[in-house]
Every structure is written in C-alpha cells, then in structure tokens.
Amino acid sequence: MMDAVPESPGTVSYTADDLNAMTIAEIKALASDLGYTVTQTKKADIITEFLGQQEG
C-alpha cells in the first residue's frame, strides 16, 4: 500500500507522491472508487484534480 495517511477511521488521504507513483489508469480507478470525477488527461492535471476533490 502507499504511504497514505489516515485522517480518521476508514478514511485514507493520498499525497501527490502517492499518486505520482501510480499509473494514470490506477489513479482513475482509485478516483472512481472514491466517487471523484476525473476530467483531465495529463497526469499532473489528474493529480491536481484528485487532490482538490480529496480536500473537499
């Protein structure tokens, strides 16, 4: 597993480093599992979009 930091029981927070270690397909699958919407196509933009949605 990645070096994700639990915020509260059952909640995992991913960092940019965690996401950079993943493929685009893996990030998109994770985002989908978390209910996030990914509209970007470049990895850096996908990561920014993911982190923005994670923060709420």
C-alpha positions in Angstrom: 0.0 0.0 0.0 1.1 3.6 -0.5 2.1 5.9 2.3 -1.4 7.1 2.7 -2.2 8.9 6.0 -5.4 8.0 7.7 -7.4 11.2 8.7 -10.0 9.3 10.7 -11.1 5.7 11.0 -11.9 4.4 7.5 -10.6 7.5 5.7 -7.4 7.5 3.7 -5.7 10.6 2.4 -3.4 10.3 -0.6 -0.4 12.6 -1.2 0.9 13.9 -4.6 3.9 11.5 -4.1 1.5 8.6 -3.6 -0.4 9.4 -6.8 2.8 10.1 -8.8 3.9 6.5 -8.0 0.7 5.3 -9.7 -0.2 5.0 -13.3 -2.9 7.2 -14.8 -5.2 4.1 -15.0 -4.6 3.4 -11.3 -5.3 7.0 -10.3 -8.5 7.0 -12.4 -9.6 3.7 -10.9 -8.9 4.9 -7.4 -10.8 8.2 -8.1 -13.8 6.2 -9.4 -13.8 4.0 -6.2 -13.8 7.2 -4.1 -16.6 8.8 -6.1 -14.3 11.5 -7.6 -14.7 12.8 -11.2 -11.6 12.9 -13.4 -11.9 15.2 -16.4 -8.2 15.9 -17.1 -5.9 13.9 -19.4 -2.4 14.8 -18.3 -1.1 13.0 -15.2 -0.1 16.2 -13.4 -3.5 17.7 -14.0 -5.3 14.5 -12.9 -3.3 14.5 -9.7 -4.2 18.2 -9.1 -7.9 17.4 -9.8 -7.8 14.3 -7.5 -6.2 16.2 -4.6 -8.7 19.1 -5.0 -11.6 16.7 -4.7 -10.0 14.9 -1.8 -9.6 18.1 0.2 -13.3 18.6 -0.3 
